[in-house]
């Protein structure tokens, strides 16, 4: 198992119409806070604040074609040549 030192900085949260929302720093919008989304947002802060990946090198919840098969990813980090470098699949903390 990978030990992750999450940064002190945390995602912004708010309540709206009885629902909890979290601000996605990559998508620049509020999204429904689910257990998986909580993991995704905290891991984004880890990539940006601890590992220092630029925002521009990160994509969230998009599709990618691998060996002629289209797949969806939670987080994708590109390298300096805009090639996929890291693909992350997020699950809630208990998984």
JOJODA-V603964 format. One record per residue. N is the residue number from 1. RES is the residue in one small letter. PHI is phi in whole degrees, 0 to 359 (999 if undefined). Layout:
BEGIN
((N;RES;PHI) (N;RES;PHI))
END
This chain:
BEGIN
((1;x;999) (2;x;276) (3;x;274) (4;x;244) (5;x;267) (6;x;291) (7;x;288) (8;x;291) (9;x;294) (10;x;237) (11;x;296) (12;x;283) (13;x;237) (14;x;205) (15;x;250) (16;x;214) (17;x;54) (18;x;78) (19;x;244) (20;x;271) (21;x;238) (22;x;232) (23;x;272) (24;x;274) (25;x;287) (26;x;268) (27;x;281) (28;x;58) (29;x;204) (30;x;279) (31;x;229) (32;x;300) (33;x;277) (34;x;242) (35;x;303) (36;x;293) (37;x;294) (38;x;299) (39;x;297) (40;x;301) (41;x;293) (42;x;291) (43;x;291) (44;x;298) (45;x;298) (46;x;298) (47;x;299) (48;x;276) (49;x;278) (50;x;263) (51;x;271) (52;x;64) (53;x;283) (54;x;292) (55;x;308) (56;x;295) (57;x;266) (58;x;240) (59;x;236) (60;x;232) (61;x;48) (62;x;232) (63;x;250) (64;x;220) (65;x;261) (66;x;236) (67;x;51) (68;x;67) (69;x;244) (70;x;275) (71;x;233) (72;x;255) (73;x;238) (74;x;278) (75;x;222) (76;x;230) (77;x;251) (78;x;267) (79;x;273) (80;x;292) (81;x;257) (82;x;59) (83;x;260) (84;x;304) (85;x;244) (86;x;226) (87;x;245) (88;x;240) (89;x;251) (90;x;259) (91;x;227) (92;x;298) (93;x;304) (94;x;280) (95;x;267))
END
